[in-house]
């Protein structure tokens, strides 16, 4: 394989890895921009008077945070889940965030 072909293969691999980011686990993935809200789960609570959020962020492929349902419940003082939503944002694989929002009692 010549150097030019190798460079093209490496560039394509880098672009694929970069643009998928941490949003590759969402129902939809855009390589340029993602701003998506969607449902995650439904619980047995009768109401949704409390709200809790948990967030993970990524910059240049380095992702940190805890966006678990458990953490969102703790942050909102929730013991019974009514429903869970998520929000995903990804801009060119440079900046990404995933927010879990729990509603409940």
TORMI-764272 format. One line per 2 residues: number of its first residue (from 1); their letters; for each residue y, z, x of N, C-alpha, C. Coordinates in steps of 0.001 Angstrom, whole numbers, padded with zeros to 6 digits. Each point is the difference from the previous one (the first is absolute). Layout:
residues N
NUM	A	Y,Z,X,Y,Z,X,Y,Z,X ~ ...
END
This chain:
residues 105
1	XX	-001173,000000,000859,001173,000000,-000859,001235,000000,000903 ~ 000917,-000919,-000265,001195,-000054,000839,000979,001111,-000393
3	XX	001015,000198,000788,000955,001095,-000198,000798,-000147,-001303 ~ 000342,-001226,-000360,000788,-000198,-001231,-000814,000377,-001236
5	XX	-001256,-000409,-000042,-000871,000338,-001121,-000224,001510,-000069 ~ -000190,000635,001130,-000176,001446,000043,001253,000711,-000512
7	XX	001174,-000474,000397,001259,000597,-000461,000148,-000134,-001516 ~ -000373,-001132,-000555,000093,-000210,-001451,-000961,000942,-000731
9	XX	-001209,000133,000487,-000981,000893,-000625,000501,001446,000043 ~ 000511,000427,001151,000517,001359,000117,001209,000229,-000907
11	XX	000893,-000965,-000089,001181,000112,-000856,-000401,000098,-001469 ~ -000956,-000821,-000423,-000474,000054,-001393,-000663,001344,-000299
13	XX	-000785,000503,000926,-000635,001310,-000182,001020,001114,-000087 ~ 001027,-000057,000853,001067,001001,-000030,000759,-000064,-001319
15	XX	000327,-001210,-000457,000731,-000158,-001255,-000820,000531,-001176 ~ -001280,-000276,-000021,-000860,000485,-001080,-000045,001523,-000016
17	XX	-000175,000611,001149,-000053,001461,000082,001338,000628,-000360 ~ 001086,-000605,000448,001332,000549,-000266,000376,-000110,-001461
19	XX	-000212,-001138,-000600,000441,-000204,-001372,-000877,000708,-001021 ~ -001226,000360,000349,-000814,000733,-000961,000433,001454,-000061
21	XX	000433,000590,001108,000536,001356,000021,-000902,000996,-000695 ~ 000600,001107,-000468,-000791,001008,-000695,-000123,-000339,-001469
23	XX	000539,-001094,-000424,-000057,-000388,-001409,-001207,-000862,-000309 ~ -000894,-000146,000924,-001172,-000838,-000238,-000950,000614,-001011
25	XX	000195,001268,-000341,-000880,000661,-000956,000533,-000068,-001424 ~ 001112,-000649,-000218,000584,-000086,-001327,-000605,-001166,-000770
27	XX	000171,-000011,-001336,-000560,-001094,-000786,000589,-001366,000343 ~ 001219,-000029,000492,000647,-001260,000378,000626,000181,001373
29	XX	-000022,-001037,000793,000550,000092,001345,000856,-001228,000272 ~ 001271,000207,000280,000888,-001083,000383,000310,000114,001473
31	XX	000029,-001086,000702,000215,000080,001440,001476,000140,000364 ~ 000908,-000353,-000896,001420,000102,000302,000630,001261,-000576
33	XX	-000278,000293,-001269,000618,001148,-000662,-000884,000476,-001145 ~ -000209,001298,-000081,-000747,000603,-001098,000831,001149,-000553
35	XX	000177,000044,-001306,000604,001130,-000698,-000757,000123,-001313 ~ -001063,000806,-000004,-000978,000002,-001075,-000203,001405,-000539
37	XX	-000003,000133,-001319,-000332,001262,-000658,-001251,-000235,-000823 ~ -000856,001019,-000084,-001209,-000172,-000787,-000689,001311,-000296
39	XX	-000938,-000034,-000937,-000751,001199,-000360,-001118,000271,000999 ~ -000351,001276,000119,-001104,000383,000871,-001103,000662,-000800
41	XX	000371,000997,-000823,-001021,000759,-000722,000600,000676,-001223 ~ -000886,000450,-000886,000387,000764,-001184,-000817,001278,-000003
43	XX	000676,001129,-000312,-000690,001285,-000039,-000109,000527,-001416 ~ -000359,001286,-000110,-000268,000604,-001303,001137,000865,-000538
45	XX	001090,000157,000754,001105,000848,-000459,000638,-000589,-001250 ~ 000474,000893,-000875,000604,-000438,-001258,001422,-000493,000138
47	XX	000703,000402,001044,001396,-000395,000159,000328,-000332,001439 ~ 001238,-000414,000207,000427,-000373,001355,001399,000542,000282
49	XX	000174,001301,-000176,001306,000617,000188,000375,000196,001470 ~ -000981,-000037,000900,000258,000167,001431,-000297,-001305,000732
51	XX	000740,-000213,001099,-000183,-001206,000810,-000040,000408,001470 ~ -000966,-000544,000738,-000087,000244,001432,-000223,-001306,000742
53	XX	000579,-000101,001199,-000147,-001218,000813,-000531,000338,001386 ~ -000709,-000950,000573,-000454,000076,001385,000182,-001387,000604
55	XX	000361,-000059,001291,000417,-001280,000589,-000565,-000181,001410 ~ -000365,-001242,000298,-000358,-000411,001357,000900,-001169,000370
57	XX	000415,-000053,001262,000894,-001060,000474,-000561,-000640,001265 ~ 000354,-001264,000180,-000396,-000702,001204,001148,-000820,000552
59	XX	000143,000031,001309,001007,-000818,000679,-000696,-000691,001160 ~ 000071,-001322,000012,-000622,-000821,001040,-001481,000306,000183
61	XX	-000705,000201,-001113,-001441,000196,000054,-000452,001418,000282 ~ 000920,000933,000218,-000348,001399,000206,000249,000723,-001319
63	XX	-001074,000517,-000613,000084,000592,-001339,-000289,001488,000072 ~ 000864,000804,-000646,-000205,001445,-000073,000323,000489,-001402
65	XX	-000514,001161,-000317,000317,000617,-001284,-001256,000346,-000765 ~ 000213,000681,-001113,-001092,000398,-000880,000398,-000401,-001411
67	XX	-000587,-001049,-000511,000331,-000474,-001343,-001149,000273,-000963 ~ -000713,001108,000231,-001148,000338,-000838,000442,000571,-001346
69	XX	-000874,-000102,-000972,000251,000580,-001319,000109,001517,000128 ~ -000828,000593,000833,000030,001452,000206,001371,000471,000490
71	XX	000583,-000705,000963,001312,000375,000521,001090,-000199,-001044 ~ -000071,-001090,-000752,000973,-000226,-001062,-000086,001101,-001054
73	XX	-001218,000444,-000325,-000159,001102,-000960,000633,001279,000534 ~ -000231,000313,001271,000607,001195,000610,001520,-000094,-000022
75	XX	000533,-001183,000347,001455,-000177,000041,000648,000151,-001375 ~ -000730,-000278,-001061,000532,000115,-001356,-000442,001244,-000739
77	XX	-000794,000854,000645,-000505,001194,-000658,-000911,-000336,-001173 ~ -000804,-001039,000151,-000844,-000510,-001079,-001432,000498,000179
79	XX	-000588,000500,-001097,-001392,000437,000033,-000905,-000896,-000845 ~ 000572,-000669,-000996,-000760,-000935,-000843,000704,-001352,000012
81	XX	-000738,-001051,000315,000566,-001347,000131,000003,-000727,-001343 ~ 001145,-000574,-000347,000095,-000876,-001175,-000250,-001441,000433
83	XX	000781,-000475,000988,-000256,-001321,000576,000620,-000106,001384 ~ -000442,-000998,000746,000450,-000221,001376,000451,-001444,000140
85	XX	001168,-000192,000599,000525,-001331,000298,000195,-000138,001502 ~ 000155,-001233,000455,000280,-000241,001415,001111,-001023,000136
87	XX	000669,000047,001134,001015,-000996,000328,-000219,-000406,001450 ~ -000049,-001304,000227,-000211,-000553,001331,001170,-000890,000371
89	XX	000484,000146,001223,001058,-000882,000498,-000378,-000407,001416 ~ 000172,-001290,000301,-000264,-000514,001342,000971,-001134,000265
91	XX	000728,000100,001083,000968,-001026,000374,-000423,-000589,001345 ~ -000566,-001204,-000055,-000415,-000756,001183,-000956,000758,000921
93	XX	-000661,001020,-000513,-000872,000804,000847,000756,000878,000966 ~ 001327,-000033,-000065,000829,000822,000882,000164,001394,-000583
95	XX	000286,000065,-001300,000165,001276,-000695,-000920,000008,-001219 ~ -000729,001082,-000186,-000882,000119,-001156,000019,001437,-000496
97	XX	-000175,000165,-001313,-000150,001338,-000552,-000928,-000049,-001198 ~ -000692,001111,-000213,-000896,000153,-001156,000303,001357,-000597
99	XX	000359,000030,-001284,000350,001237,-000682,-000979,000212,-001154 ~ -000596,001181,-000054,-000858,000399,-001104,000801,000960,-000873
101	XX	000086,-000283,-001286,000712,000863,-000935,-000985,000527,-001035 ~ -000074,001322,-000108,-000901,000651,-000938,000825,000635,-001115
103	XX	-000411,-000236,-001242,000622,000608,-001171,-001022,000931,-000626 ~ 000450,001188,-000432,-000943,000931,-000606,000632,001308,-000380
105	X	-000846,001013,-000113,000428,001338,-000421,-000208,000987,001127
END
